[in-house]
Amino acid sequence: MSLDPQGDAGRHSSLGDTAHKAGRFREALKKYYQSLSCDWNQPEVWYAAGSAETSLREFAAAAQSFHNALKIRPGWPEARHNFGRACFQLGMIEEALASFRQAAAGSTAELPQIAIAISVPECPSSTNQVILQARRAWAEQRLPKPVSRERFSRRNTSGDTLRIGYLSAFFEYDNWMKPVWGLINQHDRCQFEVHLFAETAASAIHHGYRAHPSDRFHDITGLSNEAAAAQIESCGIDLLVDLNGYSAQRRLVLVALEPAPIIVGWFNMYATTGMAAYDYLIGDDQVIPPEEEQFYCEKILRVPGSYLTFNVAYPVPPVVEPPCLKTGAITFGCLAPQHKINSTVIHTWCRILRDVPRSRLILRNGVLDSSGNCGFVHELFAKHNIPHERVLLQGRIEHFQFLRTYDEVDIVLDTFPYNGGTTTTEAIWQGVPVVTFWGDRWVSRTSASILRAGNLGRFVTANVDDYVSLAVGLGNSADTPQFLAAIRRNMRSRLRESAACDTHTFARNMEALYRQICPR
């Protein structure tokens, strides 16, 4: 399980007819086992079915199969872990985290422990203290012990140029990396030597990065953590900026090996790492208030404005008028991954749909490729008396066409506690406002950071009740169609002129932080 770019509208490709065949797979599998005279009272049979269903992203069916296996053998850690994985993908975060904890208690396997560390920030019932404890416990149990960095003190530090290394497993994901390229392209190469440590070839990066003659690109694909750490250290990096966090958990060992004298986490961070190797995390005033620094094992640095300042350099569709001008009714939407759409989010959205009677909701993500998964999600809404026809569920599609989904959406409803990041920036770039609220942790304030920097603070509310009130008020107001039309007409020009897209100033602010923590 990984919170990779797919988790934020990153990879949207055509899947052929695999998803359509998957709905029939479980019955075919059952018939196959029956032909072998398999006993469906044996937990191994249900476990095999669940594993096969998981491989085809039939998560609703997989959850049921693993549940059946656990009814027969309740103390089976592997089945418990895999049940949690299926629940996670469906947005059943509370159930997933409980299952991971049970699996970890009954096994010495690493998988449920890392699953807890990954998922705990987005669980509605988690607190900052719980997040810190869970991630620190995993790091202390599973990562190499901190090593002395005295070896770096012997370096020749003459000269003013700082060598900055950026580590990422996702440089080829153009849309996801736009805050990163916004910074790197603006770096002052007279003051900073840029090294990119990538899990891909340079030729795979098609949009965003403007290669500079002085930059150094290092393809570490296939290297072990130890070999990659040795390569980073051999480059004499002064400051290593990790852009992965828990989205590439296998590379956390690389960071734990401390291949640079100073290690900073930025971009893909939304909670403490719990790791001693990170010296600093970079956020902003919105996402990390001073009173919450006690819940971080790293020192906190802040940039003015949003820490996710971005520049769009990949192909996108033009902005069109809001669909409510033609339909006469509001269409809400959310293109976030399904794991962010937990039961609390669905309950809240149902409040909005009930109070805006003619409205509908569009959801699009990869989990909804499956008719079985769609049926599961529709039932979650039906429990709140929202009929299927008011909730349109759509699966993955090529990214340019994915963005055209916003042509059919008037207002985006943000997820919580795990807000949109890329999802939020892409929505507003397509002219669609995002309704969000100020949450209780970093991950639940990311949209607030982006929207306020983009002069869209009117869509940031104080709490979940105000979030509902704002959405309902917009949904029922006769003035909303013209209001939204005016917003769409100049959204991109306003964003370009705002702090949200001022990558030049952002780069200067980041460079000042680098100089602050790495003086020469």
Secondary structure in CASP SS format (residue, H / E / C, confidence):
PFRMAT SS
TARGET T0000
AUTHOR 0000-0000-0000
METHOD secondary structure of the structure
MODEL  1
M C 1.00
S C 1.00
L C 1.00
D C 1.00
P H 1.00
Q H 1.00
G H 1.00
D H 1.00
A C 1.00
G C 1.00
R C 1.00
H C 1.00
S C 1.00
S C 1.00
L C 1.00
G C 1.00
D C 1.00
T H 1.00
A H 1.00
H H 1.00
K H 1.00
A H 1.00
G H 1.00
R H 1.00
F H 1.00
R H 1.00
E H 1.00
A H 1.00
L H 1.00
K H 1.00
K H 1.00
Y H 1.00
Y H 1.00
Q H 1.00
S H 1.00
L C 1.00
S C 1.00
C C 1.00
D C 1.00
W C 1.00
N C 1.00
Q C 1.00
P H 1.00
E H 1.00
V H 1.00
W H 1.00
Y H 1.00
A H 1.00
A H 1.00
G H 1.00
S H 1.00
A H 1.00
E H 1.00
T H 1.00
S H 1.00
L C 1.00
R C 1.00
E C 1.00
F H 1.00
A H 1.00
A H 1.00
A H 1.00
A H 1.00
Q H 1.00
S H 1.00
F H 1.00
H H 1.00
N H 1.00
A H 1.00
L H 1.00
K H 1.00
I H 1.00
R C 1.00
P C 1.00
G C 1.00
W C 1.00
P H 1.00
E H 1.00
A H 1.00
R H 1.00
H H 1.00
N H 1.00
F H 1.00
G H 1.00
R H 1.00
A H 1.00
C H 1.00
F H 1.00
Q H 1.00
L C 1.00
G C 1.00
M C 1.00
I H 1.00
E H 1.00
E H 1.00
A H 1.00
L H 1.00
A H 1.00
S H 1.00
F H 1.00
R H 1.00
Q H 1.00
A H 1.00
A H 1.00
A H 1.00
G C 1.00
S C 1.00
T C 1.00
A C 1.00
E C 1.00
L H 1.00
P H 1.00
Q H 1.00
I H 1.00
A H 1.00
I H 1.00
A H 1.00
I H 1.00
S H 1.00
V H 1.00
P H 1.00
E H 1.00
C C 1.00
P C 1.00
S C 1.00
S C 1.00
T C 1.00
N H 1.00
Q H 1.00
V H 1.00
I H 1.00
L H 1.00
Q H 1.00
A H 1.00
R H 1.00
R H 1.00
A H 1.00
W H 1.00
A H 1.00
E H 1.00
Q H 1.00
R H 1.00
L C 1.00
P C 1.00
K C 1.00
P C 1.00
V C 1.00
S C 1.00
R C 1.00
E H 1.00
R H 1.00
F H 1.00
S H 1.00
R H 1.00
R C 1.00
N C 1.00
T C 1.00
S C 1.00
G C 1.00
D C 1.00
T C 1.00
L E 1.00
R E 1.00
I E 1.00
G E 1.00
Y E 1.00
L E 1.00
S E 1.00
A C 1.00
F C 1.00
F C 1.00
E C 1.00
Y C 1.00
D C 1.00
N C 1.00
W C 1.00
M C 1.00
K H 1.00
P H 1.00
V H 1.00
W H 1.00
G H 1.00
L H 1.00
I H 1.00
N C 1.00
Q C 1.00
H C 1.00
D C 1.00
R C 1.00
C C 1.00
Q C 1.00
F E 1.00
E E 1.00
V E 1.00
H E 1.00
L E 1.00
F E 1.00
A E 1.00
E C 1.00
T C 1.00
A C 1.00
A H 1.00
S H 1.00
A H 1.00
I C 1.00
H C 1.00
H C 1.00
G C 1.00
Y C 1.00
R C 1.00
A C 1.00
H C 1.00
P C 1.00
S C 1.00
D C 1.00
R E 1.00
F E 1.00
H E 1.00
D E 1.00
I C 1.00
T C 1.00
G C 1.00
L C 1.00
S C 1.00
N H 1.00
E H 1.00
A H 1.00
A H 1.00
A H 1.00
A H 1.00
Q H 1.00
I H 1.00
E H 1.00
S H 1.00
C C 1.00
G C 1.00
I C 1.00
D C 1.00
L E 1.00
L E 1.00
V E 1.00
D E 1.00
L C 1.00
N C 1.00
G H 1.00
Y H 1.00
S H 1.00
A H 1.00
Q H 1.00
R H 1.00
R H 1.00
L H 1.00
V H 1.00
L H 1.00
V H 1.00
A H 1.00
L C 1.00
E C 1.00
P C 1.00
A C 1.00
P C 1.00
I C 1.00
I E 1.00
V E 1.00
G E 1.00
W C 1.00
F C 1.00
N C 1.00
M C 1.00
Y C 1.00
A C 1.00
T C 1.00
T C 1.00
G C 1.00
M C 1.00
A C 1.00
A C 1.00
Y C 1.00
D C 1.00
Y E 1.00
L E 1.00
I E 1.00
G E 1.00
D E 1.00
D C 1.00
Q C 1.00
V C 1.00
I C 1.00
P C 1.00
P H 1.00
E H 1.00
E H 1.00
E H 1.00
Q H 1.00
F H 1.00
Y C 1.00
C C 1.00
E C 1.00
K E 1.00
I E 1.00
L E 1.00
R E 1.00
V E 1.00
P C 1.00
G C 1.00
S C 1.00
Y C 1.00
L C 1.00
T C 1.00
F C 1.00
N C 1.00
V C 1.00
A C 1.00
Y C 1.00
P C 1.00
V C 1.00
P C 1.00
P C 1.00
V C 1.00
V C 1.00
E C 1.00
P C 1.00
P C 1.00
C H 1.00
L H 1.00
K H 1.00
T H 1.00
G C 1.00
A C 1.00
I C 1.00
T E 1.00
F E 1.00
G E 1.00
C E 1.00
L C 1.00
A C 1.00
P C 1.00
Q H 1.00
H H 1.00
K H 1.00
I C 1.00
N C 1.00
S H 1.00
T H 1.00
V H 1.00
I H 1.00
H H 1.00
T H 1.00
W H 1.00
C H 1.00
R H 1.00
I H 1.00
L H 1.00
R H 1.00
D H 1.00
V C 1.00
P C 1.00
R C 1.00
S C 1.00
R E 1.00
L E 1.00
I E 1.00
L E 1.00
R E 1.00
N C 1.00
G H 1.00
V H 1.00
L H 1.00
D H 1.00
S C 1.00
S H 1.00
G H 1.00
N H 1.00
C H 1.00
G H 1.00
F H 1.00
V H 1.00
H H 1.00
E H 1.00
L H 1.00
F H 1.00
A H 1.00
K C 1.00
H C 1.00
N C 1.00
I C 1.00
P C 1.00
H H 1.00
E H 1.00
R H 1.00
V E 1.00
L E 1.00
L E 1.00
Q E 1.00
G C 1.00
R C 1.00
I C 1.00
E C 1.00
H H 1.00
F H 1.00
Q H 1.00
F H 1.00
L H 1.00
R H 1.00
T H 1.00
Y H 1.00
D H 1.00
E H 1.00
V C 1.00
D C 1.00
I E 1.00
V E 1.00
L E 1.00
D C 1.00
T C 1.00
F C 1.00
P C 1.00
Y C 1.00
N C 1.00
G C 1.00
G C 1.00
T H 1.00
T H 1.00
T H 1.00
T H 1.00
E H 1.00
A H 1.00
I H 1.00
W H 1.00
Q C 1.00
G C 1.00
V C 1.00
P C 1.00
V E 1.00
V E 1.00
T E 1.00
F E 1.00
W C 1.00
G C 1.00
D C 1.00
R C 1.00
W H 1.00
V H 1.00
S H 1.00
R C 1.00
T H 1.00
S H 1.00
A H 1.00
S H 1.00
I H 1.00
L H 1.00
R H 1.00
A H 1.00
G C 1.00
N C 1.00
L C 1.00
G H 1.00
R H 1.00
F H 1.00
V E 1.00
T E 1.00
A C 1.00
N C 1.00
V H 1.00
D H 1.00
D H 1.00
Y H 1.00
V H 1.00
S H 1.00
L H 1.00
A H 1.00
V H 1.00
G H 1.00
L H 1.00
G H 1.00
N H 1.00
S C 1.00
A C 1.00
D C 1.00
T H 1.00
P H 1.00
Q H 1.00
F H 1.00
L H 1.00
A H 1.00
A H 1.00
I H 1.00
R H 1.00
R H 1.00
N H 1.00
M H 1.00
R H 1.00
S H 1.00
R H 1.00
L H 1.00
R H 1.00
E C 1.00
S C 1.00
A H 1.00
A H 1.00
C H 1.00
D C 1.00
T H 1.00
H H 1.00
T H 1.00
F H 1.00
A H 1.00
R H 1.00
N H 1.00
M H 1.00
E H 1.00
A H 1.00
L H 1.00
Y H 1.00
R H 1.00
Q H 1.00
I H 1.00
C C 1.00
P C 1.00
R C 1.00
END
